Amino acid sequence: MTPTLVRRHRSHAGRVPSVDRCARARDWAEIQERMLVPLYEAVYERLEVGGAAGTRLLGLGCGSGLALLMAAARGAAVTGVEAAAPERLALARERLQGESLQSESLQGDRADAWGTRARGGARLVEGDPADAVGPGDPPFDLITAFQPVGGTAGDSEGLCALLESAAPLAERGAPVVLAGWGPPERCATSSVLRVATKLADPLRGAGSWRPALRDDLEEITHRAGLRPDGSGRVACPFGYADMDSAVRGLLSTGLFDAAIGATDPAQVEKEMTEALHPHQRRDGTVWMPNVFRYVIARTT
């Protein structure tokens, strides 16, 4: 890699990254989102989601809906809210409300188990949390915000406001779950994500990747007026069938959009491939061990 790449960058204020949002959403749903399945499973198991008493779950930033699908398969009544990614929300509607779940790229017995009970009464809303409830609706008893915090500079700002608007819709003392990247030294993917920071215009602070900080999640819960009530760490390795899948999956996170806006897609993909090369096995697969954190807080 040339050491002068960043020096050649010029400010691109107001420039919109040239990406195909629909293709990115599909790559997220088919390649990348499943990497967080261990996180979803750990949280649902710990909180006994879908137990005898049932669960009324509100998923903030629900994206393409895999976490909701898994909760519904456990017997939870799920509501998802998504304001930032309508393309992902359209895929969530396919998963949870569509006529066919066979278009799903999930495979094997696990896919069958998730799909069995997924379509019953799921509510998906493009907008704010308040748009997800109607007169006489019972309060939620679980709120989740699984989109990992600590991936981009300034990503906590909007989440605090979202949590503040969602908390009144839940029972007092209801658990609220936030998720984030673990320590950079425990996340092999950090070496690839640093490409996003290197190539992004240094004048554009928001939207570029930054390493997670130790107290990111706790700081958000405090600012949102929530009461801390536990935390955990989960191994979430990123595994891909080949280099192309790895690049597409990571691009679908949106963490490289600022870099694409500052340079061009070909340059970003080239440098990503170089950064991924040490993680490629002899059979062509790509494997990166990672640790993710979650925090459980309570509404007050």
C-alpha positions in Angstrom: 0.0 0.0 0.0 1.3 3.5 -0.8 1.9 5.7 2.3 0.8 8.8 0.4 -2.8 7.8 -0.2 -4.2 9.8 2.7 -2.1 12.9 1.8 -3.7 13.0 -1.7 -7.2 13.1 -0.3 -9.1 16.3 -0.6 -12.2 17.3 1.3 -15.4 15.9 -0.2 -17.9 17.8 2.0 -21.4 16.9 1.1 -20.4 14.1 -1.3 -22.6 11.0 -1.1 -20.8 7.7 -1.3 -21.6 5.9 -4.6 -23.1 2.7 -3.4 -26.0 0.5 -4.4 -28.1 0.5 -1.2 -30.3 -2.4 -2.3 -27.3 -4.6 -3.1 -25.7 -3.7 0.2 -28.8 -4.5 2.1 -29.0 -7.9 0.4 -25.3 -8.6 1.2 -26.0 -7.6 4.8 -28.9 -10.0 5.1 -27.3 -12.9 3.2 -23.6 -12.6 4.3 -22.9 -10.4 7.2 -25.9 -10.3 9.6 -25.5 -14.0 10.6 -22.1 -13.2 12.1 -24.0 -11.7 15.1 -26.2 -14.8 15.7 -24.1 -15.9 18.8 -24.8 -12.4 20.3 -28.5 -12.7 19.7 -28.6 -16.2 21.1 -26.7 -15.3 24.2 -28.9 -12.4 25.0 -32.1 -14.2 24.4 -31.0 -17.2 26.5 -29.9 -15.0 29.4 -33.2 -13.1 29.4 -35.3 -16.2 28.7 -37.0 -14.6 25.7 -40.2 -16.3 24.7 -40.6 -18.2 27.9 -43.8 -19.2 29.6 -44.8 -15.6 30.2 -44.1 -14.6 26.6 -42.1 -11.6 25.5 -43.2 -8.3 23.9 -40.0 -7.2 22.2 -39.2 -3.9 20.6 -36.2 -4.0 18.3 -34.6 -0.6 17.6 -32.7 -0.3 14.3 -34.0 -3.8 13.4 -32.4 -3.7 10.0 -33.2 -6.8 7.9 -34.8 -8.6 10.9 -32.7 -11.7 11.7 -32.7 -10.9 15.4 -36.5 -10.4 15.3 -36.9 -13.7 13.4 -34.9 -15.6 16.0 -37.0 -14.0 18.9 -40.2 -14.8 17.1 -39.1 -18.4 16.7 -38.7 -18.5 20.5 -42.3 -17.4 20.9 -41.8 -13.6 21.4 -44.2 -11.0 19.9 -41.9 -8.8 18.0 -42.0 -5.2 16.8 -39.2 -3.7 14.7 -38.4 -0.1 14.1 -36.0 1.1 11.4 -35.5 4.7 10.2 -32.1 4.7 8.7 -32.1 1.7 6.3 -35.4 1.2 4.4 -33.7 -1.3 2.1 -32.9 -3.5 5.0 -36.4 -3.1 6.4 -37.9 -4.3 3.1 -35.9 -7.5 3.6 -37.1 -7.8 7.2 -40.7 -7.7 5.8 -39.8 -10.6 3.4 -38.4 -12.6 6.4 -41.2 -11.9 8.9 -44.3 -11.1 6.8 -43.6 -12.5 3.4 -45.2 -15.5 1.8 -42.0 -17.3 1.3 -39.0 -17.7 3.6 -37.2 -19.9 1.1 -35.5 -16.9 -0.5 -33.7 -16.7 2.8 -30.0 -17.6 2.5 -30.1 -19.2 6.0 -29.4 -22.9 5.8 -30.2 -26.1 7.5 -32.2 -27.0 10.6 -31.5 -23.7 12.2 -33.3 -21.8 9.4 -36.2 -24.2 9.6 -36.5 -23.6 13.4 -36.4 -19.8 13.0 -38.9 -19.7 10.2 -41.5 -22.0 11.8 -43.1 -19.3 14.0 -41.7 -16.1 12.4 -44.7 -14.7 10.6 -47.3 -14.6 13.4 -48.1 -10.9 14.2 -44.7 -9.3 13.6 -45.0 -5.6 13.3 -42.4 -3.6 11.3 -42.3 0.1 11.1 -40.2 2.6 9.2 -40.0 5.6 11.5 -39.7 6.3 15.2 -40.5 4.0 18.2 -43.7 6.0 18.9 -45.0 4.9 15.4 -44.8 1.3 16.5 -47.6 1.4 19.1 -51.3 2.0 18.9 -54.0 2.9 21.4 -54.4 0.2 23.9 -51.3 -1.7 23.0 -49.6 -3.3 26.1 -46.1 -2.0 27.0 -43.0 -3.8 25.8 -41.1 -5.9 28.3 -37.8 -6.0 26.3 -36.0 -3.4 24.1 -33.0 -4.3 22.0 -30.6 -2.2 20.1 -28.3 -4.8 18.5 -26.6 -2.6 15.9 -23.1 -2.6 17.3 -22.0 0.6 18.9 -18.4 1.7 18.7 -18.1 1.2 15.0 -18.2 4.8 13.8 -17.4 8.2 15.3 -20.5 9.8 16.7 -22.7 6.7 16.5 -23.9 7.0 20.1 -25.6 10.3 19.6 -28.6 9.1 17.7 -28.9 6.0 19.8 -29.3 8.0 23.0 -32.2 9.9 21.5 -33.7 6.7 20.2 -33.5 5.0 23.6 -35.0 8.0 25.3 -38.0 7.9 23.0 -38.4 4.1 23.3 -38.1 3.8 27.1 -41.6 5.2 27.9 -43.1 2.5 25.7 -41.8 -0.3 28.0 -42.7 -1.5 31.4 -40.9 0.0 34.3 -37.8 -2.1 35.0 -37.9 -3.7 31.5 -34.5 -4.8 30.2 -32.9 -2.7 27.5 -30.0 -4.4 25.6 -27.2 -2.6 23.8 -24.4 -4.2 21.8 -21.0 -3.1 20.7 -17.6 -4.2 19.5 -15.3 -5.7 22.0 -11.7 -4.5 22.6 -9.8 -4.0 19.4 -7.1 -6.4 20.5 -9.8 -9.1 20.8 -11.3 -8.4 17.3 -9.3 -9.5 14.4 -11.6 -7.6 12.1 -10.2 -4.3 13.6 -7.1 -4.6 11.3 -9.4 -4.5 8.3 -11.7 -1.8 9.6 -8.6 0.5 10.0 -8.6 0.7 6.2 -11.8 2.7 6.6 -10.2 5.2 8.9 -7.0 5.5 6.8 -8.9 6.2 3.5 -11.7 8.4 4.9 -11.3 12.1 4.5 -9.7 13.2 7.9 -11.9 16.3 7.9 -15.0 14.1 8.1 -15.1 12.9 11.7 -18.6 11.4 11.8 -19.2 8.2 9.8 -15.6 6.9 9.8 -14.6 3.8 11.8 -13.0 4.2 15.2 -12.0 1.5 17.8 -14.5 0.7 20.5 -13.8 2.3 23.9 -14.2 0.4 27.1 -17.2 2.3 28.5 -19.0 3.1 25.2 -22.2 1.1 26.1 -22.2 2.2 29.8 -21.9 5.8 28.8 -24.9 5.5 26.5 -27.1 3.9 29.1 -26.2 6.6 31.6 -27.0 9.4 29.2 -30.3 7.8 28.2 -31.4 7.6 31.9 -31.3 3.8 32.1 -30.1 1.8 35.2 -27.2 -0.7 34.5 -28.0 -4.3 35.3 -25.3 -6.5 33.9 -23.1 -7.2 30.9 -21.5 -10.0 28.9 -19.1 -10.9 26.2 -19.7 -13.2 23.2 -17.4 -14.7 20.6 -18.7 -13.7 17.2 -16.2 -14.9 14.6 -16.6 -13.6 11.1 -16.3 -16.5 8.6 -16.7 -16.2 4.9 -16.6 -18.7 2.0 -14.1 -16.7 0.0 -12.5 -13.3 -0.3 -15.3 -11.8 -2.4 -17.9 -12.7 0.2 -15.7 -11.2 2.9 -15.3 -7.9 1.1 -19.0 -7.7 0.2 -20.0 -8.6 3.8 -17.8 -6.0 5.4 -18.8 -3.3 2.9 -22.5 -4.0 3.7 -21.9 -2.8 7.3 -21.6 0.8 6.0 -18.4 1.3 7.9 -16.5 1.9 4.7 -18.9 4.4 3.1 -16.9 7.4 4.2 -13.8 5.9 2.7 -15.6 5.2 -0.6 -16.8 8.8 -0.6 -13.3 10.1 0.0 -11.6 7.8 -2.6 -13.4 5.3 -4.8 -14.9 1.8 -4.5 -12.0 0.1 -6.4 -9.4 1.6 -4.1 -11.3 0.7 -0.9 -11.9 -2.9 -2.1 -8.2 -3.2 -3.1 -7.0 -2.2 0.3 -9.6 -4.3 2.1 -8.4 -7.3 0.2 -4.8 -6.7 1.2 -5.9 -6.3 4.8 -8.0 -9.5 4.7 -5.2 -11.6 3.1 -3.6 -12.6 6.4 -6.9 -14.0 7.5 -7.5 -16.2 4.4 -7.0 -19.9 4.9 -5.5 -22.3 2.4 -8.9 -23.4 1.3 -9.8 -19.9 0.4 -12.1 -19.2 3.3 -11.6 -16.1 5.5 -11.8 -16.4 9.3 -11.5 -13.6 11.8 -12.2 -14.2 15.6 -14.0 -11.3 17.3 -15.5 -10.6 20.7 -18.7 -8.5 21.0 -20.0 -6.9 24.2 -23.5 -6.4 25.4 -25.0 -4.4 28.3 -28.3 -4.9 30.0 -29.9 -1.9 31.5 -33.4 -1.3 33.0 -35.9 1.4 32.4 -36.7 3.7 35.3 
